[in-house]
Amino acid sequence: MKLPARVTATAAALLLAGLTATACAPQTSDGKATTDEKSGTLRVWLFQEVSNKPKEQAVEQAVAAFERRNEGAKVEVEYIPVETRAQRVKAAFNDPKSAPDLVEYGNTDTAGYVEDGGLADISAEFAAWDEAKDTDSTARQSVTVGGKVYGAPFFVGIRALYYRTDVFEELGLTAPRSQAELVETAKKIRKARPELYGLVVGGAYTYGAMPFVWAAGGELATARGDSYRAAINSPDALKGITTYTSLFGDDNCPAAKCAQMGGNATVTAFASGKAGMAIGGDFSHAAVEAGTVKGKYAVVPLPGTTPGSIAPAFAGGNNIGVLKSSPRRTLAVDLLKSLTGKETQGRLFDAMGFLPTYTDTRAEAARRQPFVKPFTDTLAAGTKFVPASPGWGRIDASLVLPTMFQEIVSGRKDVRTAADDAAKKMDAAFAPAG
């Protein structure tokens, strides 16, 4: 698609431009460019959103600012499907001549992309960037592998508890303050309103389930030297798994319907009026507002195990990195700053609801939009991230945790057996190759 004077119209044109721009740039054996040209065309791959026009407009402004600063430099942006990003990016790493200069990627992809040798280490530039000092610690962690920085955070995604104010008022309920109350409230809703899920949950909703594990004191894995060892079968983790899987049943969310659900499906069920509660993100706000529950819902942090506590949430979000093969590294880093800087992140929040990764920019966003408060409160209470290991990408891609949850809720395995089996798969993925 095309942004005025800057964004290419077709993938074919992008490929041709990429071949033209990089064919003359010699590469080292590890894919690293040996030139640093100060003019020419930079290519960028960003993710295609459900509603992409607002993102295009924010990006266009960032690109315009970059081009004003850098006479002789132009930018071409292609929006790629999230679902096929793994194949596209892997191919780009293997063929530098057709690779972009910058790429947007999920923050759980960082370690795997570093292992693949595709991302440039920009530690020095990041440390010297004045705005970077205000990046929150979890977002900074998401671009860091082995103490080196491989990109800049683009936005952060946090989940909290959406609930139906009309249903709660009708049934005389109050927002739950602990996970025990959450389970109890969910079952009360289902009993009184059997056409609704009490709390809609999903067997394939990994990041909706993990706060239950973390709140119980469990972890996905623990660091062992330069690697990790699975901890999903620890006693504390088992407590959290047990709480989450207790929500699958005819008294809340029947396993036959809910075992296969992912996060998008649970939010859709809530937005369409089929559930009393759901675990959704700040990025789910627009979808809920567009649903039949508009004006009839509120959001609070997902409670922890003790009354009044907040369960640790997964610190999701995306980053943007410079490819090691870029023959215009200095320009690419400057463009990175335009795309991920405070001004652009503020625009993306206003346009898309993406939470900024800078603490001061996020605080200002919260002042403008009160709906953000439960998510910023959750951030302030402490968040969790996945192991900084390329093994995590393999674990995620092979659906180890969704399989574990589905085995439990279907009755095929008990909690301990399913968790032990999942831990074995995780350890195999974490093990060094060879």
C-alpha positions in Angstrom: 0.0 0.0 0.0 1.1 3.6 -0.5 1.7 6.6 1.7 2.1 9.8 -0.2 5.6 9.9 -1.9 7.0 7.5 0.7 5.4 4.1 0.8 5.5 1.6 -2.0 2.4 0.2 -3.6 3.2 -3.5 -4.0 5.5 -6.2 -2.6 7.0 -6.7 -6.1 8.1 -3.0 -6.2 9.5 -3.4 -2.8 11.5 -6.4 -3.7 12.9 -4.7 -6.8 13.8 -1.6 -4.7 15.5 -3.7 -2.2 17.5 -5.5 -4.8 18.5 -2.2 -6.3 19.4 -0.6 -3.0 21.5 -3.4 -1.6 23.0 -5.2 -4.6 26.1 -3.0 -4.5 26.6 -3.3 -0.7 29.1 -6.1 0.0 28.2 -8.4 2.9 30.5 -10.2 5.3 30.1 -13.9 5.8 27.9 -13.3 8.9 25.5 -11.1 6.9 26.8 -7.8 8.2 27.1 -5.0 5.7 30.5 -3.5 5.1 29.2 -0.1 4.0 27.3 2.7 5.8 25.9 4.8 3.0 24.5 8.3 3.9 21.8 8.5 1.2 19.5 6.3 -0.8 16.3 4.4 0.0 15.6 2.6 3.3 13.0 -0.2 3.4 10.9 -0.8 6.5 8.6 -3.8 7.3 5.8 -3.0 9.8 2.9 -5.1 10.9 -0.5 -4.8 9.2 -3.1 -3.9 11.8 -6.8 -4.8 11.7 -7.5 -1.1 11.0 -4.3 0.1 9.5 -5.0 3.6 8.3 -4.4 5.3 11.7 -1.0 3.6 12.0 -0.1 4.6 8.4 -0.8 8.2 9.3 1.4 8.2 12.4 4.2 6.4 10.5 4.0 8.9 7.7 4.6 11.8 10.0 7.6 10.0 11.5 9.0 9.3 8.1 8.5 12.9 7.0 10.5 14.2 10.0 13.3 11.7 9.2 13.4 12.8 5.5 13.6 16.4 6.4 16.6 15.7 8.6 18.4 13.6 6.0 18.5 15.1 2.6 18.9 12.5 -0.1 17.4 9.7 2.0 14.0 8.2 1.2 11.8 5.6 3.0 9.6 2.8 1.7 7.3 1.1 4.1 5.6 -2.2 3.6 2.9 -3.5 6.0 3.2 -7.3 6.3 0.7 -9.8 7.9 1.6 -10.7 11.5 0.7 -14.3 10.9 3.4 -14.8 8.2 6.1 -12.7 9.8 8.2 -15.6 10.9 8.7 -16.9 7.3 9.2 -13.4 5.8 11.8 -12.4 8.4 13.6 -15.7 8.3 13.9 -15.4 4.6 15.2 -11.8 4.9 17.9 -12.9 7.3 19.0 -15.6 4.9 19.0 -13.3 1.8 20.3 -9.8 2.8 19.9 -8.5 -0.8 16.1 -8.7 -0.4 16.0 -7.7 3.3 14.6 -4.5 4.7 16.7 -2.1 6.7 14.3 -2.1 9.7 11.6 -4.5 10.8 8.9 -4.5 13.4 8.8 -7.7 15.5 7.0 -9.1 18.5 8.9 -8.7 21.7 8.9 -12.4 22.3 10.8 -12.8 19.0 13.9 -10.9 20.1 16.1 -13.8 21.3 15.3 -16.0 18.4 16.1 -13.3 15.8 19.4 -12.5 17.6 20.3 -16.2 17.5 19.5 -16.2 13.8 22.0 -13.4 13.4 19.6 -11.0 11.7 19.4 -8.0 14.1 22.1 -5.4 14.6 23.5 -4.6 18.0 22.7 -0.9 18.6 23.7 -0.8 22.3 26.0 2.2 21.8 23.4 4.3 19.9 20.6 3.3 22.3 22.7 4.4 25.3 23.5 7.7 23.7 19.9 8.5 22.8 18.4 11.0 25.2 14.8 9.7 25.0 15.9 6.1 25.8 16.6 6.9 29.4 12.8 7.1 30.0 12.1 3.7 28.6 10.5 1.5 31.2 12.6 -1.4 32.5 10.4 -4.2 31.2 10.3 -2.7 27.7 14.1 -2.3 27.8 14.4 -5.9 28.8 12.4 -6.9 25.7 15.1 -5.6 23.3 18.1 -6.9 25.4 19.8 -10.2 24.9 23.1 -11.1 26.6 23.4 -7.5 27.9 23.2 -6.1 24.3 20.4 -4.0 22.8 18.9 -5.2 19.5 16.3 -2.6 18.7 13.9 -0.1 20.4 10.5 -0.8 22.0 7.6 0.4 19.9 4.7 -0.1 22.3 3.7 -2.1 25.3 0.5 -4.3 25.7 -0.9 -5.1 29.1 -4.0 -7.2 30.0 -6.6 -6.5 32.7 -10.1 -7.6 33.7 -13.1 -6.3 31.7 -16.5 -6.8 33.3 -20.1 -6.0 32.6 -21.4 -3.3 34.8 -25.0 -3.9 33.9 -24.8 -7.6 34.8 -22.9 -6.9 38.0 -25.5 -4.3 39.0 -28.4 -6.7 38.2 -26.9 -9.5 40.3 -25.6 -7.3 43.1 -21.9 -8.1 42.5 -18.8 -6.1 43.0 -15.5 -6.3 41.0 -13.5 -9.2 42.5 -10.5 -8.3 44.7 -8.8 -11.7 44.7 -8.6 -14.7 42.3 -10.8 -16.8 44.7 -13.4 -14.1 44.4 -12.9 -14.0 40.7 -13.7 -17.7 40.4 -16.7 -17.4 42.7 -18.0 -14.4 40.9 -17.7 -16.1 37.5 -19.7 -19.1 38.7 -22.4 -16.8 40.2 -22.9 -15.1 36.9 -23.1 -18.4 35.0 -25.6 -19.8 37.5 -27.8 -16.7 37.3 -27.4 -16.0 33.6 -26.7 -19.4 32.0 -26.6 -17.9 28.5 -23.4 -16.1 29.5 -19.9 -17.3 30.2 -19.1 -16.1 33.7 -15.4 -15.3 32.9 -14.7 -16.3 29.3 -11.3 -18.1 29.2 -9.4 -19.9 26.5 -7.3 -23.0 26.5 -5.1 -21.5 23.8 -4.9 -18.1 25.7 -1.3 -18.4 27.1 -1.0 -14.8 28.2 -4.4 -14.8 29.8 -3.5 -17.8 31.8 0.0 -16.9 32.9 -1.0 -14.2 35.5 -2.6 -17.0 37.5 0.7 -18.9 37.5 2.7 -15.8 38.4 0.3 -14.6 41.1 0.7 -18.0 42.8 4.5 -17.5 42.8 5.2 -19.8 39.8 7.4 -19.1 36.8 7.7 -20.3 33.2 11.3 -21.1 33.7 14.4 -20.2 35.8 17.8 -19.1 34.5 20.6 -21.7 34.6 23.8 -20.0 33.5 23.4 -19.1 29.9 20.2 -21.2 29.5 16.9 -21.9 31.2 15.2 -24.7 32.9 11.4 -25.2 32.9 9.6 -24.3 36.1 6.0 -24.7 34.9 5.7 -27.9 37.0 6.9 -26.3 40.3 4.5 -26.5 43.2 3.6 -22.8 43.0 3.1 -23.0 39.2 0.8 -26.0 39.7 -1.4 -23.9 42.1 -1.9 -21.3 39.4 -2.6 -23.8 36.7 -5.2 -25.4 38.9 -6.9 -22.1 39.5 -7.0 -21.2 35.8 -8.2 -24.6 34.6 -10.9 -24.7 37.3 -12.7 -22.1 35.2 -13.3 -24.6 32.4 -16.5 -26.3 33.0 -20.3 -26.1 32.7 -20.4 -23.9 35.8 -18.4 -21.1 34.0 -16.9 -21.7 30.5 -17.6 -25.2 29.1 -14.4 -27.0 28.0 -16.1 -28.1 24.8 -16.5 -24.5 23.7 -13.6 -22.8 25.5 -10.7 -25.2 25.3 -9.7 -24.1 21.8 -10.3 -20.3 22.3 -7.4 -17.9 22.1 -7.2 -14.3 23.3 -9.0 -12.8 20.3 -11.9 -15.2 20.7 -12.4 -14.4 24.3 -12.4 -10.7 23.7 -14.8 -11.1 20.8 -17.2 -13.1 23.1 -17.1 -10.4 25.7 -17.5 -7.5 23.2 -20.5 -9.3 21.6 -22.3 -9.6 25.0 -21.7 -13.3 25.6 -19.7 -13.1 28.8 -19.8 -11.3 32.2 -16.0 -10.9 32.3 -12.9 -11.3 30.1 -9.2 -10.8 30.3 -8.3 -8.3 27.6 -5.6 -5.8 26.7 -5.4 -2.1 26.4 -5.2 -3.0 22.7 -8.7 -4.6 23.1 -10.4 -1.3 24.0 -11.3 -0.3 20.5 -12.9 -3.7 19.8 -14.9 -3.7 23.0 -16.1 -0.1 22.3 -17.2 -1.3 18.9 -19.2 -4.1 20.4 -22.7 -4.4 21.9 -21.4 -3.9 25.4 -20.3 -0.3 24.7 -21.3 1.8 27.7 -22.0 -1.2 29.8 -18.5 -2.3 31.0 -15.6 -1.3 33.2 -12.0 -2.4 33.6 -10.0 -3.2 36.7 -6.6 -4.8 37.2 -6.8 -8.6 37.2 -6.6 -9.5 41.0 -3.9 -11.6 42.6 -4.2 -14.3 45.2 -4.6 -11.9 48.2 -7.4 -9.4 48.4 -6.5 -6.0 46.8 -3.4 -7.4 45.1 -2.7 -7.2 41.3 -1.7 -10.3 39.4 1.5 -9.9 37.4 0.7 -9.4 33.8 2.7 -10.4 30.7 4.5 -7.3 29.3 3.5 -7.7 25.7 4.2 -5.4 22.8 6.3 -4.9 19.7 9.8 -3.6 18.9 11.6 -2.3 15.9 15.1 -3.4 15.0 17.8 -2.6 12.5 18.9 -5.5 10.3 22.6 -6.4 10.5 22.6 -6.5 6.7 21.5 -2.9 6.3 24.0 -0.9 4.2 22.8 2.3 5.7 23.2 1.7 9.4 23.5 5.3 10.6 20.4 6.3 8.6 18.5 3.2 9.8 19.2 4.0 13.4 18.1 7.6 12.9 14.9 6.3 11.3 14.4 3.9 14.2 14.4 6.9 16.6 11.7 8.6 14.5 9.5 5.6 14.4 9.9 4.6 18.1 10.4 8.1 19.7 8.1 9.8 22.1 6.3 11.9 19.6 5.4 8.9 17.4 4.4 6.7 20.4 2.1 9.5 21.6 0.4 9.6 18.2 0.1 5.8 18.0 -1.6 5.9 21.4 -4.1 8.5 20.3 -4.7 6.7 17.0 -4.6 3.0 18.0 -4.6 2.8 21.8 -1.0 1.4 21.9 0.5 2.1 25.3 3.8 4.1 25.1 7.0 2.4 26.4 8.2 5.7 27.9 7.1 6.3 31.5 6.6 10.1 31.0 4.8 9.7 27.7 2.6 6.9 29.1 1.7 9.1 32.1 0.6 11.9 29.8 -1.5 9.5 27.7 -3.2 8.3 30.9 -4.2 11.8 31.7 -5.7 12.3 28.3 -7.6 8.9 28.3 -8.9 7.6 31.7 -9.5 4.1 30.3 -5.8 3.5 30.5 -5.6 3.7 34.3 -6.2 -0.1 35.1 -3.5 -1.0 32.6 -1.0 1.5 34.0 -1.8 0.4 37.5 -1.0 -3.1 36.4 2.3 -2.0 34.9 3.2 -0.2 38.1 2.4 -3.3 40.2 5.0 -5.3 38.3 5.0 -7.3 35.1 6.6 -10.5 33.8 8.3 -11.4 30.5 9.1 -14.6 28.8 12.6 -16.2 29.0 15.1 -14.3 26.9 16.0 -17.5 25.0 15.6 -18.5 21.4 14.1 -21.7 22.9 11.0 -19.7 23.9 10.1 -19.1 20.2 10.2 -22.8 19.6 8.0 -23.4 22.7 5.5 -20.8 21.7 5.4 -22.0 18.1 4.8 -25.6 19.1 2.0 -24.7 21.4 3.5 -26.4 24.5 1.4 -24.4 27.0 -1.9 -24.4 25.2 -1.5 -28.2 24.8 -0.9 -28.5 28.5 -4.0 -26.5 29.4 -6.2 -28.4 26.8 -5.0 -31.8 28.1 -6.1 -30.8 31.7 -9.5 -29.3 30.8 -10.3 -32.2 28.6 -9.5 -34.6 31.4 -6.9 -36.4 29.3 -4.2 -35.7 32.0 -4.2 -34.4 35.5 -2.5 -31.1 36.3 0.9 -32.6 37.5 1.2 -35.0 34.6 0.4 -32.4 32.0 2.8 -29.9 33.6 5.6 -32.4 33.8 5.2 -33.3 30.2 5.2 -29.6 29.2 8.3 -29.1 31.3 10.1 -31.9 29.4 9.2 -30.2 26.1 10.4 -26.8 27.3 13.7 -28.2 28.5 14.3 -29.8 25.1 13.6 -26.5 23.5 15.9 -24.6 25.9 18.8 -27.1 25.3 21.6 -25.8 23.2 21.6 -27.0 19.6 23.9 -29.8 18.9 
